[in-house]
């Protein structure tokens, strides 16, 4: 993906040198993709393990599978649903609250530090979760809250590094790496089901936590805030990045984050509002999808897990496709950048919005599942649309992290508002009429919020993020490094 564009920037006499090296941008893509994959496995493991961790005392499941003890302090039957709700939602409360903190922390300490430490904290909490469950469910809530806060730092941190590493014509393709979370969700469904049945729920957390710790080791040795910090980057690639990225960003000056101007920015609000609608719709599939398949379509656990997970694995493939097409549109000037962002945002919200409404009225299961898959797949077009638009608005000085923090504080509230709305509407989980109401609400919100983006969205760099005149004697900020004195080949 990144080799071809780099080679176009260097002379034929140097191509053979670079051909033996792995592009540093490709390594960064892998770290981003795998990082979000592991992050979402650690986020979603609780949804499956909680069934065994808290069981109904009136049922035969007073102990979880393979003799693993249930969570301590879960109380009587009337308290069980409340405890479950609080454990699940505690992650998202703190996740929303930490968005702005992530933007500020990235400005101060850089992406490598913030992303790495947030993943480490989340992994350690996963490993400690079985011990917390033995103590009391409040300890589980505390660890989930820490996980939510730490996970909220990851998105602003990764957005900041994109502006320093990825030229505009590659940016949409790189954004597909963020769709590693789709693979994470897709793998979590069948993996956790297997572990629960074979080993017991504690090993769900040991597995995801260990994967997180292993990823942190890779991140520590392979991630660098800027190309000039990288000790093994090829000189050709370094020159290519600096030649192209310097057209968009000022990497020699550090400017205070203009929080007030971001708050007043209509394009930033447009991104936040439209993405709220997209996430509201997406979480109907993520959170309520398995319940719909189990209670309305009557699939057994194994089939439910497979069908619930597969659309998200396919989503990664579709995101790469959408982002590739978007980059080609920009490269060959098929559409201007603003219209490219609006086109793919429309694909991610208008089409899924229409399809989810239709799902409630389809009687043929095969057709229903096909429509279900298509809807989930089209949602990923947003990563070539509004999600990539965040960097377009503020590519300079790492301010894209602050814009993302602002937007995510608003739109990630949909991650718990959507399940709460569905829970309020659905009192009988096998009632298709009630599910139709949920689907209709999601469709309306998805489409109406897109209209805000269509009116106010733009890909122009905002006035508060314009480049300042470059001065050679300006010191670089914490996310930057001293000029690279030598290039060490890998």
BELHUFEN-V352777 format. One record per helix or strand of 3 or more residues. SS is the DSSP state (h for helix, s for strand). FROM is the first residue (numbers start at 1). LEN is the number of residues. If there is no record, write none. Layout:
ss	from	len
SS	FROM	LEN
SS	FROM	LEN
This chain:
ss	from	len
h	3	7
h	12	7
h	24	30
h	65	3
h	77	21
h	99	11
h	111	25
h	137	29
h	168	31
h	202	21
h	227	3
h	235	11
h	259	6
h	266	30
h	301	31
h	337	23
h	365	20
h	386	8
h	400	12
h	414	12
h	432	25
h	463	3
